[in-house]
Amino acid sequence: MHDGARTALRIGKRLASVDCLRGLAVAGMILANNPGDSAHVYAPLRHAAWHGCTVADLVFPLFLFLVGASVALAVDREAVASGRAPGFWPRALKRVCVLFLLGLGENAWLRLSVAALRIPGVLQRIAVVYAVAAWLHVRVRADRTLVAIVAGALLGYWLLLAWAPVPGLGQPSLAREANLEGWLDQLVFGRHIWKAGTLWDPEGVLSTLPAAALGLVGVLAGRWLRRGGTGAFGVAAAGAAMLALGLAWDAALPYNKSLFTSSFACFAGGVGVTLLAVAHRLLDGPEHPAAWAAPLRALGKNALAVYVAASLAATALRHVTLPNAAGARASLQAVCFRALFGGWSDPYLASLAWGVCFLLAAWGAAALLAARGLTIKA
């Protein structure tokens, strides 16, 4: 499917490029979330402490970008807008509710405390971004209008962070100890946020605005794929322009994943657009079966199911405890990690090896589902 020889895609058709990038994002999330020893983690797999950006910071935004792209590929906006797709909105609402409830269940798994149950989360943010992307994809026909909405959301969020005084502080602030995102999270959720002692949630209320804008960038990319995906080099150039804009914007508004600053969302969107354009050229043509990409595609076909299963398994390993020789108790993960990698001389390599083994186990489950042709949908 080279440029000039592509035709519009059939609604709902799966693309290897999207599946592989989704698999890459999930693999990155699992690897970053599951070090063997949290005190010894290679820098690219650590999230930035506050301002800044690492590879680990970009994997979840890449997934949000792909949520929007998948919406554009799967939803026939003309049919839905004209009423020729009865039942679409109830199904979409059901999907949003299932994702949100799964997220609450993930937060409560083996650590249920109604008084301090975290309400926001990764799956909850995916649910909201999916809802916004689906709604605007159907309601907004023109791509340039979606571009205007994205620009307005990112600029508006920048103005809020830069100019709106934080209540109780009396001035704008991007500090960890006092920021508008944290104030609103405290107002809406109270104690029901990320960690005890924090004043904000990385998937909080206000930062959902730029996250949804990133999903709409994905919708625009998905529409391009739906139209046949011609001009991949031009799209890659647009992604590079977003990267450059994000880099320049960082000087005025620092990258910050926890606040999902507009500069960070712009840079992450550039990463997503560029990767998708390249992946489309490499993977979606019939002359390129790309057997080397099969592991990522297997992960991508059941990305959410694999992520949820991996998250529940990781929580179980950390919360189930066993007695040790000293009479104290240690987590099952600590016991297994010491047994498997405790003798390694490089603690960073040992910590990475645990994460890789965890990822391989998740991939094995995904490969089994793919071999049987099973796709688990929320």
N, C-alpha and C positions, 0 to 999 in steps of 0.2 A: 504494500500500500504506500507507494512513494507519492510525493507531491504531484498533483495534477491527475492522479489516477484513483483518487479516493471518492467514495460516494457517502452520502449521509448514512449514519448508523441506524440500525433497527433499534427501537426503544427497548431498553432492558438488556441489550447485548453486553456481555462482560468483555472487558478489554484487559489484556495481559498487563499493559502498562499500569492501569489503575490498581489491579489486584497486587502486582509486585510492589508498587510504592506503598500500598496499604500494609502489605506484609513487612516491608522494611520499617515502617513506622511502628508497628506492633513489636517487631523484634527489638527495635531501639528502646521502646518503653519497658519491655520485660528485662532487657539487659541493664538498663539504668536503674530500675527499681529493685534489683535483686543482687546486690554485691554480697560476696561471702562475708566480708568484714567491712562495715561502714566506715571504719577508721582508715582503711587502705583502698581507696578508689582512684583510678586513673582520672586525671583532670577532665578529659572530654566526656566522661560518664558521670561527672558530678554536675548538679545544677548550680548555676551562679548563686553565690550567697545572697546577693540582692541585685544591684545593677550589674550588667554584663550579659554575655550570652555564650553558652557552650553548645556542643553537639547535642547533649542530652536535653537542653532546653527546646530544641527545634523539633523533636520527634512527635510530641503531642500536637503542636500546631500543624505539622504536616498532616496528621490524621484529620484534624478539623477541616483543613483545605480539601482533603479527599472526600469528606462527608458532602461538601457542596458539589464537588465534581460528580459524585455518584448520584446525587439528587437529579442533576441535569441530565445524566445519562439514562436514569431509570424512569423519570416522570415525563409523560407526554403532556406538556403544559397546554397545548392547544385543545386536547381532548378534555382535560380537567376544567379549563377555563370556560369551555363551551357546554359543560354539563354532560359530555359523552363518556365520562368515566365515573359512573355512580359508585359510591362507596369509598372513593379515594380518601376523602378527608377523615371519615371515621377510622380507616386503616392507619392513616398518618398519625392521628391523635392516639390511637392505641399503641403505636410504635413509640411515640414520645413518652407515654405513661409507663410502658414496660421498661424502657431504658432508665427513666428516672427512678422507678422502684427498684430496679436491679442495682442502681447506684447506691440507694439507701441500704439495700441488703448487703452490698459489699462493705459499706461503712460499718454496719452493725455486726458483721460476721466475727464471732468469737470475742467480741468486745462491746456487747450491747450495753449501753447506758443511755436510757431515754433522756436523762437530764443533760447529757453532753453529746448526744448523737450528732455527728456531722451531717448537715443537710446538703451543702454543695458537694461536688466531686467530679471526677473525670466523666463518668457516664451521664451524669446530670447535665454537664456542659455539652456533651455530644447531643443529648436530647434537645436542648434549647437551640443549638446551632442547626440541627436538622430541621426543627420546626420553622425557624426563620428562613432558612434556605428554601424549603419547600414552598412556603407561603409566597415569598417574593419571586421565586422562579415562575410560579404560576401566574401571579398578579402583574408582574412587570415584563412586558414583551421586549422592550428595546435594551440592548446591551449597554448603550451609553447611559441609560437611566440607572442601571445597576452600578455602573462605574461611579456615577454621581452620588449614589447612596453610600457606597464604600468610602469615597473621599470625604463625604460629609460626616460619616460616623467617626473616621479616624481623626479628622481635623477637630470635630466637636469634642472628642474624648481628650485630645491634646489640650484644648482650651480649658476644659474642666480641670485637668490635673495641674496646668500651669497657672491658672488664674483664680480658680474657686478656692476661697479660704477654707481650711479644715475647721469645722465647728469645734470649739474648745481651744483651738490653737490661734485662730485669728489671722492666719496667713496660709498661702498655698504651701504644700510640702510633699515631697516624694520620699521622705525618710521612712525607714521601717517602723519607727515608733509612732509616727503620726502621718497619715495620708487619707485622702478622701475615700479611697476604696475601703480601707479599714474601718473608717467611721461608719460608712453605710452598711458594711457587713455586720458590725456590732449592733447597729440599729435594727436591721432586719432579722438577723440570726441569733444575736446574743452569744451564748456559749456554744452554739451549734455550728462551730467552724472547725478549721483544719486541725490545729493542735492547741492544747491547753497552754495559755500564756501568750499566744499570738494575737495580734489585733486585726488580722486580715485573713482572707482565705484565697489561695491561688486560683480557685474557680469561683470567686465571689460575684456579687451582683453587678457592680459597675463595669468590671473588666469583661463581662459577657458581651458588651457592645463591640469592642474591637475584635473579639473572638468570632462573633457573628459576621462581622465585616470580612474576616478571613475566609469564613465559609462561603460568602458571596463571591469572593475572588475565585474560589473553587467552582462555583456555579458557572461563572464566565468561562473558565477553562473547560468545564464539562460541555457547555454549549458549543465551544469550538470543536471538541471531539465529535459531538453529535452531527455537526455540519460536515464531517469528513476528515477533520484534522489536517487540512492543507496549510502550508506555510509554517511548518514547525520551527524553522529558523527565525522567522519573524516573531513568533510567540516566545521563543527562548530569549530573543532580544528584549522583548517586553519584560520578561522575568528578570533579566539582567538590569534593566532600568529600575525596576522595583528594588532590587538589591542595592543599587547605587543610591537611590533615594533614601532607603532605610539607613544606609551607612552615613549619609550626610545628616539625616534627621537625628541620629544618635548624639550628635554634638549639642543639639538643643534639648532633646528629650531622651535620656539614656535608655538603652535596652533594659527591660525588666520583665521577665516572664511572669513573676508573681502579680504584678500590676497589669501585665499584658499591654504595655505602653504602645502607642501608635507606631513609633519607630520600630519596635520589635515586631508588631503585626505586619508592617509593610515589608520588613526584611524576610520574615517567615513566608509571606505570600510570594515574594520573589524566588525563594528557595523552591516552593511548591510548583510554581509555574515553570521554572527552568527545568526542574527534574521531570515534570510530566511531559514537557515538549521533547526532551531527550529520550525518555523512556518510550514515548509513542513512536519515535523514529526507529528505535532499536527493537521493540518488542511486538508491535501490533501488525506488522506486515506478514502475510502468509508465507513469504519466502524466508522468514526468520522464526523458526519454531522456538528458538531460545530455550533449549533444554536446561541450560545453566541457570535460568531464572525460575525453574520449577519449585525449588524450596520456598522462595519468597511468595510465589503465586499460591502455594498451598496455605501458607500463613494468611495471606490476604483474603482468600475465599471465606474463611471463618474467623476474621480478625477479632470481632467483638467477643465471640464465644471463647476463643483462645485467651484473649486478654482477661476476661472475667475468671476463667478457670485458673489461669496463672496467678492472678491476684488472690483468689481464695486459698490456693495451695500455699502461696508465700505467707499469708497471714497465719495459716495453720502451723506452718513450720516455726514461726516466730512466737506463737502463743502457747503451743503445746510444750510442756516442760517435762524434763526427766531428772531424776536425782543423779548427782555426780559423786565422785569418790570422796569429796570433802563433806558430803552430807547436805550440800546446798542443791538448788535446782538450776538447770540450764535449759535454754530453749532447744527444741529438736533440731533447729537449723545449726545452732552452735555446736551441738554434739556431732552432727553429721559433717559439718565443715572441718572440725578438728580431726575427725577420723579419716577424711578423704584428703585433706590438703594441709593438715597441721604441720607436717614435716617439711613443707616447701620453704626454701631459703628466702624467696622473694614474696613478701606478704601481699604486694599489689597484684602480682601474677596469680597467686593463690585465690585472692578475692575475685579476680576476673574469671578464673577457671570455674569457680562455683556458678557465677552468672551464666557463663557459656553452657554449662551442663544443664542449668535450669531452662535456658532457651532451647536447647536440643530436645529436652523432654516435651516442651510445649510444641515444638515443631513436629515431633513424632506423632503427637495426637492429631495435629492439623493434617499431616500427611496421610494418616489413616482415614480421616474423614474425606479428604480429597480423593483417595484411591477408591472409596466407595461411592463417590459422587454425591456426598451429603453436604448440604449447606444449612447451617443453623442460623436463623434470622431472629432478631429481637421482635 
